[in-house]
Amino acid sequence: MFDDLNAAIGDQPPPVATTTELVTRLRGYLKHLSDIAVADVGCSPTAEMGLLVERGRPLREEPLPPDRQRAVGLARRLAFLTEDLVGALIEARYLKGPDE
């Protein structure tokens, strides 16, 4: 996941040939992390997690633009939101951080 996040928001834009697959994988990561955030019915997600999950729903459903520049933009938006959700999940102790 972190390699894909770096590919989307790193110094270089992702290669044309891999942008579609990258968007697909990022959507999957965001869906999986969103599921983790809301999975425990006995423990509500934090307000930040709830907001990120809500922001992610329409983004995951957004059609892949045919224009490469816009497709890269979608990949970047997905990556930034995924990165924010990972941080919120780690902070709320739903996931272990890299140092744990």
N, C-alpha and C positions, 0 to 999 in steps of 0.2 A: 504494500500500500504506500509506504513512504517513498519508494522509488517512483511510483506513478504520480504522487503529489509533487515531487521534485520535477518530474518531466513536464507537468502542467504549469507550475509556477516558478520554475527555476530561471536561470539566466537566458536560456535558449528556448524558443517555442518548440513544441513537439513536432517531429517530422510529419509531413503530409500523410504518408502511408500508415501511420499509427494513430492518427487523431481519433478516428471513429472508434477503434478498440479502446483507446484511453478513456474516452467519454463513457463508454459502456462499463468499463471497470470502475471508474469513479462513481457512477450512478449506483453500482452494486455496493461499494464501500459505504456510501452515504445511506443507502437503505439499511444495510446491516447495522451500522452505528445508530441509526434512528430507532431500529428495533430494540437494540440494547437499552437505549435511553428510556423507552416506555414499557419495557418488558415486565418489570416488577410492579404488579398491581398494588402491593403493600407499601411501596415507596415511590412517591410521585417524583418525576424529573424536576430538576431545578428550573426556575423561570428562564434562565439562559438556554438550557437544553431544550425546553419546550419551544422557545422562539426559533432556535436553529432547526429543530425538526420541522416546524411549520414552514419555515423559509425553504427547506429542502424539498418538500413535497412537489410544488409546481416545477421546481428546477429539475427534478429527476424525470418529470414527464415532458419537459420541453423538447420539441423535435430537434434533431440534429440539423443545424443550418447547412445548406449546400455550399455556402461560401466558406472557404478555409479559415479566413480571419475570424468570422463569427463562430465557427466551430471551435477554434482555439479559445475564443472568449468564453464559450460555454464550459469548456474543460477547465479554464482558470476559475470561473465562478464556482463550479462544483468542487474544485480542489480547495479553494479558500474556505468554503463552507464546511467541507469535510475536516479540514485541519482545525477549524474553530470547534467543531463538535468533538473531535478527539480530545482537544484541550479541556473542554468542559466536562467530558466524561472522566478524564484523569483527575481533574480537580475535585469532582464529586465522589471519587473513589469507586466509580463503576468499572474503570479499567486501571491496570497498573501502568505507571509511567515507565519511561525507558531506564530509569535508575533503580527501579524496584525489582 
